[in-house]
Amino acid sequence: MVKASVSLGHKTYVYTRPITSQSPPSKLQIHSHFQSMGVTIVPGELDQHDKIVALLKQVDVVISALAYPQVLDQLKIVDAIKVAGKIKRFFPSDFGIEEDRVSPLPPFEAFLEKKREIRRATEVAGIPYTFVSANCFGAYFVNYLLRPYEHRMDISVYGSGEAEAVLKLRGRYSSLYHKSSRRSKNA
């Protein structure tokens, strides 16, 4: 998303956890690459409300890319957006399905309930938003929800195995986010 933002000519800020001695070399490399593109890296934590508000006062659009384990931390971003008061568009980290239109099976229901909470908080706050339903990135859900790297004695299989799916490449959605941010009314 960062590359798409820069390529479309937007001044781009990335609010990210600070680099520490435990940070992997890949994080140092991506920071260096982003900075070489003209991106402003702002190190901080999500509990630094005043720092987030100060940053949000410099931007018009907020795109959250928090991973599933942190999905409810977006409530902190929603609170900061309300205080900053000038955000024209918020894209919550909503890289999945249309939560309000599906009735998923139990392992997935708890995940979607957290995402619904973010949606309702954004709507109640009156923040201009766009929820992008990319209809799931299979690898994301396999890795983060099903945890295939954990060795288990038994698993649950739902359905008949006859369902079909269509998977898309992630890069195209990054450009979609940035192009959609130009719209003026809620989606």
Residue pairs with C-beta under 8 A, 6 or more apart in sequence:
1 63
1 65
1 174
1 177
1 178
2 12
2 14
2 34
2 37
2 39
3 37
3 174
4 171
4 174
4 175
4 177
4 178
5 12
5 63
5 178
6 12
6 37
6 38
6 39
8 175
8 178
8 179
10 61
10 178
11 38
11 40
11 59
12 37
12 38
12 39
12 40
13 39
13 40
13 41
13 42
13 55
13 58
13 59
14 34
14 39
14 40
14 41
14 42
15 42
15 44
15 52
15 55
16 31
16 41
16 42
16 43
16 44
17 43
17 44
17 45
18 43
18 44
18 45
19 27
19 28
19 31
19 43
31 41
34 41
35 41
42 51
42 55
44 51
44 52
44 55
46 52
46 70
46 73
46 76
46 77
47 76
49 76
49 79
49 80
49 83
52 76
52 77
52 80
53 80
53 83
53 84
56 62
56 80
56 81
56 83
56 84
56 86
56 87
57 84
57 86
59 87
60 86
60 87
60 88
60 89
60 181
61 87
61 88
61 89
61 90
61 91
61 181
62 77
62 81
62 87
62 89
62 90
62 91
63 91
63 177
63 181
64 74
64 77
64 90
64 91
64 92
64 93
65 93
66 73
66 74
66 93
67 93
67 144
68 111
68 140
68 144
68 145
69 144
71 93
71 111
71 114
71 115
71 118
72 114
72 117
72 118
74 92
74 93
74 118
75 117
75 118
75 121
77 90
78 90
78 118
78 121
78 122
78 125
78 127
81 87
81 90
81 125
81 127
82 125
82 127
87 127
87 128
88 128
88 181
88 184
89 128
89 129
89 130
89 180
89 181
89 183
90 122
90 127
90 128
90 129
90 130
91 129
91 130
91 131
91 132
91 177
91 180
91 181
92 115
92 118
92 119
92 122
92 129
92 131
93 118
94 115
94 118
94 119
94 131
94 132
94 133
95 132
95 134
95 137
95 140
95 173
96 112
96 115
96 133
96 134
96 135
96 136
96 137
96 140
96 141
97 112
97 133
97 135
97 136
98 131
98 133
99 112
99 115
99 116
99 119
100 116
100 119
102 112
104 112
105 158
107 145
107 146
107 156
108 141
108 145
111 145
119 131
122 129
123 129
128 184
128 185
128 186
129 186
129 187
130 177
130 180
130 181
130 183
130 186
130 187
131 187
132 173
132 176
132 177
132 180
134 168
134 173
135 166
135 168
136 165
137 167
137 170
138 165
138 167
142 148
180 187
